[in-house]
């Protein structure tokens, strides 16, 4: 990356000017640390390849482009580069020096991604909200998207008329296991009946379509996608929920704990924010999916 190269060159020049044996000894670790984001020196699952994980199916608007013949993805193949998270991943890869063919995608079930232990990916990008509990087992990048939770129900259902979280307490809600959407139901809405928990987002959608539950909680852009793409038949976005409990909820790329690649990705994200690229990607894929009434 350009900024890193400039800083590396400056650091070497300053150290060279110090002179003496002590200066030479100090130069080695400084130069090595600064050069650690050079593509050839990155710690990768597969040498020369950037391996990125996400779940299957890969829902829009996070992923798009459908599934080319032979693809192992059910809805959208991340390698198309379409959809918000796919576009972000390729933009980060470019900053790290990887061409598109050098990026490989692997299937990682959402609830497995933040379990402790070795990873088969360099980073995972899958609408994973950063929480203290998850952060104890893995590492996260800085935010690439700040998010609110939202409620999806069926048009004409009584729950669709809700104006507040109190109005939701009498209904049966559902969410995917291990998500902050499920946490929001349990910690903030606190309905009178236990939330239904599903192994995948697709299972939760199927339950709503089958009228087994009254509504599902998902992040806001996903809510608009489920309705707009008619994944939820005759669906409606009832509203979004305000952030509660302090820090704004946000998505981060996930890394094996201690992976130095995280710092390099943070440098890349900072550049993408500074040069406006991240905002452009968000505008392209999420701009029409950010407005809904707030359910206080």
C-alpha positions in Angstrom: 0.0 0.0 0.0 1.2 3.5 -0.9 1.0 5.0 2.6 2.8 2.0 4.1 5.6 2.1 1.5 6.2 5.8 2.3 6.3 5.2 6.0 8.6 2.2 5.6 11.0 4.2 3.5 10.9 7.1 5.9 11.6 4.8 8.9 14.6 3.2 7.2 16.0 6.6 6.3 15.7 7.9 9.8 17.3 4.8 11.3 20.2 4.9 8.8 21.0 8.5 9.9 21.4 7.5 13.6 24.7 5.7 13.0 26.6 3.4 15.4 26.0 -0.3 16.3 23.0 0.5 18.5 21.2 2.2 15.6 21.9 -0.8 13.3 20.5 -3.2 15.8 17.4 -1.2 16.3 16.8 -0.9 12.6 16.0 -4.6 12.0 12.8 -5.0 14.0 11.4 -1.6 12.9 11.9 -2.4 9.2 10.5 -5.9 9.6 7.4 -4.7 11.4 6.8 -2.0 8.8 7.2 -4.4 5.9 4.9 -7.0 7.4 2.0 -5.9 5.1 4.0 -6.5 2.0 2.0 -9.1 0.0 5.0 -11.5 0.0 5.3 -11.4 3.8 1.7 -11.8 4.7 0.7 -14.8 6.9 -1.8 -16.6 4.7 -3.7 -19.9 4.7 -2.4 -20.5 1.2 0.7 -18.8 -0.1 0.0 -16.2 -2.8 -3.8 -16.5 -2.3 -6.2 -14.5 -0.1 -8.8 -16.9 1.3 -12.1 -15.3 2.4 -14.9 -17.1 4.2 -18.6 -16.5 4.2 -21.8 -18.5 4.7 -23.8 -20.5 2.1 -26.4 -19.4 1.0 -25.0 -15.9 0.6 -27.9 -13.5 0.8 -28.2 -10.1 -0.9 -27.7 -7.2 -0.6 -24.4 -8.5 0.9 -23.7 -10.7 -2.1 -25.2 -10.7 -5.6 -24.7 -11.9 -9.2 -26.4 -15.2 -8.8 -24.7 -18.6 -9.1 -22.7 -19.4 -12.3 -22.9 -23.0 -13.5 -21.0 -25.3 -11.2 -20.9 -22.9 -8.3 -21.2 -24.4 -4.8 -23.2 -21.4 -3.6 -27.0 -21.6 -3.4 -28.0 -18.0 -4.1 -25.1 -15.8 -4.9 -21.5 -16.7 -5.6 -19.2 -14.3 -3.7 -16.6 -14.5 -6.5 -18.9 -12.4 -8.8 -17.7 -9.3 -6.9 -21.3 -8.1 -6.6 -23.1 -7.2 -3.4 -21.8 -5.0 -0.6 -19.6 -7.5 1.3 -18.2 -9.1 -1.8 -17.3 -5.6 -3.2 -15.7 -4.6 0.1 -13.7 -7.9 0.3 -12.3 -7.3 -3.2 -11.5 -3.7 -2.5 -9.5 -4.7 0.6 -7.8 -7.5 -1.4 -6.8 -4.9 -4.0 -5.2 -2.7 -1.3 -3.3 -5.7 0.0 -2.0 -6.3 -3.6 -4.2 -9.2 -4.6 -5.8 -9.4 -8.1 -9.3 -10.8 -8.3 -8.2 -14.3 -9.5 -5.9 -14.5 -6.4 -9.0 -14.3 -4.0 -10.5 -17.7 -3.0 -13.8 -18.1 -1.2 -14.6 -20.9 1.2 -17.9 -21.8 2.9 -18.0 -21.0 6.7 -21.3 -21.4 8.6 -22.1 -18.2 10.5 -22.2 -19.8 13.9 -18.9 -21.6 13.4 -16.9 -18.6 12.3 -16.3 -17.1 15.8 -15.5 -20.3 17.6 -12.0 -20.4 19.0 -9.2 -22.3 17.2 -7.4 -22.4 13.8 -9.2 -21.1 10.8 -9.3 -22.3 7.2 -9.7 -18.7 6.0 -7.6 -15.5 6.2 -10.7 -13.5 7.1 -14.4 -14.0 7.2 -16.9 -11.4 6.0 -20.5 -12.4 6.8 -22.5 -9.6 8.6 -20.7 -10.6 11.8 -21.4 -8.0 14.5 -18.5 -7.3 16.9 -19.3 -8.3 20.5 -17.1 -8.6 23.6 -17.9 -12.3 23.8 -16.9 -13.1 20.3 -13.8 -10.9 20.5 -12.5 -13.1 23.3 -12.2 -16.0 20.9 -11.3 -14.3 17.6 -10.0 -11.0 16.3 -12.0 -8.4 14.4 -11.2 -5.6 12.0 -12.5 -2.1 12.4 -16.0 -1.4 11.3 -16.8 -1.7 7.6 -20.6 -1.1 8.3 -22.6 0.3 11.2 -26.0 -1.5 11.5 -29.4 -1.5 13.2 -31.7 -4.4 13.7 -35.1 -4.5 12.0 -38.4 -6.5 12.1 -39.9 -8.3 9.1 -43.5 -9.6 9.1 -46.3 -10.4 6.6 -48.5 -7.6 5.2 -51.9 -7.5 6.9 -50.7 -9.4 10.0 -51.6 -7.7 13.3 -47.9 -7.4 14.2 -47.3 -5.2 11.1 -49.2 -2.4 12.8 -46.7 -2.3 15.7 -45.3 1.2 16.5 -43.1 0.3 19.5 -41.2 -2.6 21.1 -43.9 -2.9 23.7 -46.4 -3.6 20.9 -44.3 -6.7 20.0 -44.3 -8.4 23.3 -47.3 -10.6 22.6 -46.0 -12.0 19.4 -43.8 -15.0 18.6 -40.5 -13.8 17.0 -37.7 -15.7 15.4 -34.0 -15.2 14.5 -31.0 -17.2 13.5 -28.9 -18.9 16.2 -25.9 -17.0 17.5 -26.8 -13.7 16.0 -27.1 -10.2 17.6 -30.7 -10.3 16.1 -31.5 -13.0 18.6 -29.8 -11.2 21.4 -31.8 -8.1 20.6 -35.1 -10.0 20.9 -34.1 -11.5 24.3 -32.3 -8.5 25.8 -34.4 -5.6 24.6 -37.8 -6.7 23.2 -38.3 -9.4 25.8 -41.4 -11.0 24.3 -43.9 -12.9 26.5 -43.1 -16.1 24.5 -39.6 -17.4 23.9 -38.1 -16.6 20.5 -37.9 -19.4 18.0 -34.3 -20.1 17.1 -33.2 -21.3 13.6 -30.0 -22.8 12.3 -29.9 -20.4 9.3 -31.5 -17.2 8.0 -33.2 -19.3 5.3 -34.8 -21.5 8.0 -36.2 -18.4 9.8 -37.6 -17.0 6.5 -39.3 -20.3 5.8 -40.9 -20.3 9.2 -42.3 -16.8 8.6 -43.6 -17.8 5.2 -45.2 -20.8 6.8 -46.8 -18.5 9.5 -45.1 -20.5 12.3 -43.9 -17.2 13.7 -45.2 -13.6 13.5 -41.9 -11.9 12.6 -38.2 -12.3 12.2 -35.5 -9.9 13.4 -32.5 -9.3 11.0 -30.2 -6.5 10.2 -31.9 -3.6 8.3 -30.4 -4.0 4.8 -31.2 -7.8 4.9 -34.8 -6.9 6.0 -35.2 -4.8 2.8 -33.7 -7.5 0.7 -36.0 -10.2 2.0 -39.0 -8.1 1.3 -37.8 -6.6 -2.0 -36.6 -9.9 -3.5 -39.8 -11.5 -2.2 -37.8 -14.1 -0.2 -40.6 -13.3 2.4 -43.8 -13.7 0.5 -46.1 -10.6 0.9 -43.6 -9.3 3.4 -43.1 -5.9 5.0 -40.4 -4.1 7.0 -42.3 -3.1 10.1 -39.5 -0.9 11.4 -35.9 -0.7 12.7 -34.8 -0.8 16.3 -32.6 1.9 17.9 -29.2 0.9 19.0 -29.2 0.0 22.7 -26.5 -0.8 25.2 -23.8 1.7 24.4 -21.5 1.4 21.3 -23.1 1.4 17.9 -23.4 -2.1 16.5 -21.1 -2.7 13.6 -19.8 -5.4 11.3 -16.1 -6.4 11.3 -14.1 -8.9 9.3 -13.2 -11.9 11.5 -9.7 -13.4 11.9 -8.1 -16.2 13.8 -7.0 -14.7 17.2 -3.6 -13.1 16.9 -3.4 -13.1 13.1 -1.3 -10.1 12.1 -3.2 -9.7 8.9 -5.9 -7.9 10.9 -3.7 -4.8 11.2 -3.0 -4.8 7.5 -6.7 -5.1 6.7 -7.4 -2.2 9.1 -4.9 -0.1 7.2 -6.7 -1.0 3.9 -10.1 -0.1 5.4 -8.7 3.2 6.6 -7.5 4.0 3.1 -10.9 2.9 1.6 -12.7 5.3 4.0 -10.3 8.1 3.3 -10.5 7.9 -0.4 -14.3 7.5 -0.5 -14.3 4.0 -1.9 -16.1 2.4 1.0 -18.8 5.1 0.8 -19.2 4.5 -2.9 -19.6 0.8 -2.4 -22.2 1.4 0.3 -24.1 3.9 -1.9 -24.1 1.3 -4.8 -25.4 -1.6 -2.8 -27.2 -0.3 0.3 -28.3 3.2 -0.4 -31.9 2.4 -0.9 -32.1 0.1 2.1 -31.6 2.5 5.0 -34.9 4.1 5.8 -37.6 2.6 8.1 -39.6 3.8 11.1 -37.9 3.4 14.4 -39.6 1.1 16.9 -38.7 2.7 20.3 
